Amino acid sequence: MPGSLQLMDAIHDELIADLRASWEPTWQDRQQHTAYFGEVNPSHNPEMPATLIEIAFHDTLADANALREPAFRHLASRAIAQGIAKYFAARDGTSLTLPPGAPTAPRARWKDGALELSWSPPADDPAGGDSPAGYTVHLSPDGRAFDDGRPVDAGATSLAIPAAELGAARFARITAHNAGGRSRPSSVVGADGLSAAVPDVLVVTGFTRLDGTMLFREDLSSRSLGTLDRAFEARINDGSHGARVAQALSLAGYGSAIASIDAVRAGAVALGDFRAVVWLTGEEIAPLTAEDRGMLAAYLDGGGALVLSGAEAAAGLATDDAAFLESLGATFVADDAGTYALAGAAALAGETFTFDDTGPGGYDADAPDVLALAGAATPLLTYPDGGVAALVSTAPRRAAVLGFPVDPVPTVAARARILAAALAALGLAPEPDPESTDEPGGCCDSGGAGGDPRGAVLLVLAVAALLLTRRPSLTTIRPHGFRRRCTR
């Protein structure tokens, strides 16, 4: 059909240029070809320009490996979209703006009764789009379901949203936009201030890995397809793991702020502003750089506390800096415990947990580290065979090391129990709640001397009224809106 040759050239030129710029400088160009292809010839397609695109050979190992990589798949698919856009711009004689890249280094904090969000512009990318004309902040109560967003003034890279405007939302992600469209979203950040003070805990989202070795296997033999490796990014790393941990911290009574690893490394977030740091490494192979270790050493030696969580963290440190790992109270034993099951010790004695969550927001942490105690460390969790899964040490540094990632522990209550036990063992009590009281008639008292059982009835009626007067979504009810913590 008329236009097919021009469409072919536009897509071909963009693919070759982008793959050579951002993947492999010597990517082979096998040129364009025309032939009587059944799928695109006018007998079957008399309506529109069409072209077939062959990117790689599935029977060439290097090509097949590239096709398994999410980064390659994104790069190639974006190049095709950009090529199509360039074809239409040339055909119509119009100027072209390509959609921008995603914002980088997102971070959040709770300040003066508002959720304050900050980010940096998209990273330079020779195969990417054009500069953003502005940004949109999308809010969520749970880090997964986001609203349509609110625009930010052109050029601005921060936004403070008062609590009165947030409703149930405490999490956000940011997209960039211009005349060409909207970017992919940033990773999820958020903050929860349980008092006017700076939140207790900084959650560092250090799990950014997304590669072909992380594809998950799915048995499709019922469809005569055998067992396949699947590349669904939402099942590998969807960028929401910080929210899963922040929800658990809130339930346990700790205020939190989430920052991406890029923001921390850029110095946009100061560890010393927080009583504790929960550093999430997920399935990162070498999660802590030399600069990260230096930053954490200074923070810990200044009195801070660390919870290091990840399936490969101890293994990576055993290779890169065993002395730093030992200063946290741990040594490395084995790279794969061969289980997802956990048994509690110390304050968690008698309790059982699992980190096998491959549903929404979870992922398959299939190689958890086995640890050993160093110095005066004590176990917090073990695997079924008795191997140490998590430990706590208060000397020479205050740290809890988890040989598994805490974020894919399936329920928020279970995550809260593990994190609360770790932080308590490090000497961090939950954030004081000005509404809490242990006086008779307070929230702990259900009657008796000075008590008034009508408080519980009024609370139930208040919740019922809220449910009846709003849309039937439990996400509109903030749990800490009713939290009145007690010591009993």
N, C-alpha and C positions, 0 to 999 in steps of 0.2 A: 504494500500500500504506500502511497505517497507519504513521505516523512520518515519511513522506516530506516533508511540509510543514515539520515541525520540523527535520529534517535540512537541508533547503534553507535555512531561515532561519539556522541556526547557521553553515553554511559561508559563506553570502552575507555575513552581518554580519562574520565574521572577515576575509574577503577585502577588503571595502571598508575596514574599519578599518586593517588592516595595510598595504595599498597606499597609503592616504592618509598613514599615519604614517611610512613608511620609503621610499616611492618618489615619489609625486606627490600633493601635498595636495588637488589638484582632480580626482583620478581620478573619472571619471564613474560614477555609480550608475544603472544602467538597470532597477533593481528586480527583483523576482521575478515569475515568470510560471508559469502552469500550462496545460497543453494535452495533447492525446493524442499523446505522443511514443512512437514505436514501441519505443525502447530501454528505457523504464522503465514502460510501462503493465502492469497486472496480467495481461494475456494472455500476456506474455512473461516477466514477473518476478513470480510470485506468492509469492516467498519473503521479501523483505526490503525495507526502505525504500530508495529510490533517488532520485537527482537528477542532472540534467545541469548542467554548469558551463561557462559561456561567459565567458572572462576578457577576450578582446581580439578585435579584427577584423583578420584577416590582410591585408585590402586597405586598411587605414588605416595610413599610413607610421609614425606615432608608435607605434601599437600593435605593428606588425610589428617595429620596432626594439627595443621592450621585450622581445618574445618571444625575441629573439636574445641577450639579456643573461643570463648565468648568474646574476647576483645577483637579477634579476627572477624567473627560473624558480625559484630556491630560495625566495624570499620567498613567491611564490604557492603553491608546493607545500606549504610549511610551514603557510601559513594554512589550506589545505584540511585538512591533518592535524589542526591545532588545532581547526578547526570541528567535525570528526568527533568528536574527544575531548570537546568541550563538549556535543555532542548526547548522547552516551552518559552523561556525568555528570548532565545534566539529566534524562534518561529514568530513570536508576537512582537518582536522589536522593543521589548521592555527591559528596564533595569532589573537586576536580580539581587535580592538579599537572602542569604542562606541562614537557617536557624542557628542560634549560638550554641556553644557547649554548656555543660552544666556548671552552676556555681561551685566553688571549691571552698575548703576550710570552713564549713558551717560550725557555729558554736552558739550556745544559749546560756543564759543565766537569769536568775530571779533577782530583780533589783527594784526597790522602792514600790513594791506591789504590782510589778509589771513583768511580763515575759519579754526579755530583751534578746533579740536575735541578731546575729552578725554573720557575715560571709565575705568571701573574696570573689573577684571576677573569674570567669572560666579560664582554665589554663591555656597557654598558647598551644595550638595544634595545627601543624602545616596542612593536615587533611581535613580540618574542621570547618566550622561555619564562620559567620561574621560576628562582629561585636554585639553584645546585648544593648538594647535600647532601654531596658528596665528589668525589673524582677517581680515575681509574684510569690507571696508567702502563703502556703497552704497549711491549715491547722487541723489537728486531730486529737481526739481524746485518748487514743490507744496506740498511736504510732503506725497504724495501718490504714484506717479509713479517713481520707482527707477531704476537706471541703474544696469549693471552687477557687478559693484563694482571694487575697486582697492585694492589689497592685502597690508597688513601692515607687516613690518618685524616681524619675530617671537619674541614674548615676549613684543613687543611694545604696549602701551595702549594710544597712542596719535598720531595725524597726523595733520599737518598744510598744507592746500591746498591754494596756491596763487589764488587771484581773477582771474588772467588770465587763469587759468586752470578750473575754475568753470563754465564758461558760464552762463546759467540761474540759475544754482543750488545754493540754499542757505540752503538746509536741508539735513539731513543724518540719516542713521541708521546703526548699526554695527552688523555683525554676527561673531561668532567664528567658527573655523573649525579645524579639524584634519584628520587623515587618515580614520576615520569612517564616516565623512560627515560634514554637516554644521548645526549650531544651528538655532533656531528661531531668528528673528531679535530683537534688542533692541527697545525701544520706540524711537520716532522721535525727534531729536534735530536739532538745526541750529542756525545761527546768521546772522544778516544783519547790517553791519556798513555803515551808510549813510555819515560818515565822518571818519577821521583817529582816532577820539576820541573813548573812550570806549562807547559801545551802551548805550542808555538812559535807557532801560527797561529790567529787567530780567523776563523772563516768567518761572515760576516754574510749572512743570507738576505734580501736586499732585493728579491726578485722576488715580489711579491704580486698583480700585475695579473691580472685575470681578467674580460675584457669581450667584448662581441659582435664587436669587430673582430678578435679572435684566433681565431675559429672556423676550422677547417681544412676544406679541400675534399676531397671524396671522389667519385670517378667510379663511379656506380652505373648506368651506361648498360646494363650487362649484365642489369640487372633492370628495364629500361625506366623508370628514374627520373632519368636525366640525371646532372649533377654537382651535388652538394648541399653546403651548408655544415653542418658537424657540430659539435655543442656538447658533446662528451664532455670533461668537466673533466680526466680523467686524461691526456688527450692535449694539453691546453693548459697547465695548471699544477697539478701534483698535490702541490706542497709538499715534494717529496723532493730538490730539487736540492742542498741543502746536504750531504746524505749522499753524493751522487755525488762531490762535490769532496773531502769528508773522506776517503773511501776512497782517492782518488788521492794525497792528501797522506800518508796512512799508508804507501802503497806506496813513496812517494818518501823516506820516513824522517822525516817531520815529524809531531809530535803536533798535534792540533787540537781546537778546541772550537767548537760551532755555536751561534749566537744569532740570534733573529729580529730584524728591523729594529726592531720595536716595543720590544723589550727594550733595544736599544742606544740608541734615542732617549729612552727613559724613564730612562736612566742606570743601569740595572740591571747593565750590563756596562761595564767600563772598558777602552778600547782600549789604554791604556798598560800593561796587564798582559801584552801579547803582543809578540813580536818582529816580527810581520807581521800584516796584516789582508788577507784575501781578501774583497772586497766584491762580492757577486753581484747583478747588476741585471737579468739575463735580458732581457726585452723591455719593461721599464719605460720609459715615454716621458720622464719627468722624474725620474730616479732619486735625485738628491741634492738635498735641500732646502738652504736657506741655513744652517740649523743643522747639517746633516750636513757641509757643506763647512767650516764653522768648526771642528767637532769633528775632522775629518780633518786640517785645516791645523795645528791645535795638536799633534796626534799626530805628524804627519810632521816638523814643525819641532822636535819633541823627540827625533828620531832614529828614529822608526818607519818601516816600509816598507809599501807598499800595492800590491795587485794589484786593479785595477778591471776587472771583466769584465761585458760586456753589449752587446747589439746596438744599443742606443739611447743608451748612456751618453755617448759623445762628442757625439752630436747634441744631446742635452739640455743638456750643459754649454756647448756652443757658443752656445746661446741664453741660458742663465741666467747663466753665469759663465765666459766664454772665458779670462779671466786665470787662473782656477784650473786649467782644463784645461791651459793652457800651462805652468803651474808643475809639472805632472806630466810634461812633455816632449812634449805632443801638441797638434796642432791638428786641426780637423775639416775633411775634404775633401768627402765625399759620404755620403748617408744609406743607400745600398744598393749593396753591392759586386756584387750579382747572381750570387753563387756561394756554395757551401758548402765549397769546396776551399781548403786552406792549404798553403803551402810554407815550410819552415823556413829560417831565416837564423841567423847567429852560431852558438851552441852547437847549434842544431837544423838546421844546414845539411845538405841532402841528404835530409831526412825530409819526409814528406807527411802531412797530417791532414785530417779533415773534421769539421764540427759538425752534420751532417745525421742526427739521431737522433730519429725520431718514434715510437719504440717505448716500452715502459714506462719512465716516468721522464724521457723526452725530450720535446722540443717543437720546433715549426718556427720557428727563428730566421731568418726569411726576409728580414730587412733589416739585414745587418751593416754597421757603419760603416767607412768608409775613412778612414784617419788620415794625417797628415803629421808628420814629425819636427820638434820644436822644441828649441832649445838644443843640448845635447850628447847627445840621445837617439839610440839605435841600434835598428834593426829587429830583431824576434825572429821574426816570421812575416809572410809576404806572401800576397796573393791571386794567382791565376794571371797576371793582367795586370801584376803588379809593384806594385800598390797596397799600402800598409802596412796589415797586419791587426793587428799587435801590436808594441809597442815597449817599451823599457826605458830609464829615465833615472835617474841617481844625483845630479843637481844641477839646480835647487836643492833638489829633494826626491827621495827614493828612491821610485820608482813604476814599475809596469808597467801599461800601458793596453792592454786587449784590445778590439778593435772588434767582437768576437763573444762570445757567452757560452761559457765553457769547459765548463759542466756538460752540455750536449748533445753534447759530443765522445763518440762511441759507446763506446769501451772505456776501462776504468779505467787501463790501461797508457798509452794515448795521453794521457789527462788528466794522468797523473802526469808524463809527459815534459815537457809544456808548463809545468806549474806548477813542476816542479823547475828547469827552465831559467830561468824568470822569477825565482824566489827566489834561485837561485845568482847570477844577474846583479845582483841587489840586495844581494849580500853575505851571504846567509843560508845557511849550511851546514846540512845535516840535523842533527836533534837527536842529541847523543852517545848512543851505545848502550853501556851498561856491559858488555855481553856481547861486544862487538866486540873484535877484536885482529888486529894484523898480524904478530904473532910467528909463527915457524915452528910448524906444528902447529895454528895457529888456523884460523878458518873460510875464510881465503883459500887455505890450503895444501892441496893435494890429494895430498901425498906428498912424497918427496924428503927433504932433510936435516931431520930433526926432524918431518916430517909423518906423518900416520897416515891412510891412505885408508879405514880402517875407520869413521871418523866419518860419511862419506857413506852407507856401508852401514847403519849404525845408524839414521841419520835416515830412510832409506827404510823400514826395518823398523818404526820407531816409527809412521810415518804409516800403513803397512799395518795395523798392529795397531789403531790408532785407528779406521780405516775398518771393520774387521771386527767391532769390539766396540761400535760405535755405529750408530744408524740411518744409512742411506746418503745423507747430505746433506752436500755439500761446505761448506755454510754453517756447519757445526759446527767447522770448522778455521779458526782465526784466522791469516791469513798472517803477521802480525808476531810470532806465537808462535815462528816459525822464522827470523825475520829476524836475521841476524848480518852487519851491513854491513861491508864492507871497502873500502879505498881503491883497490885495484887494479882 
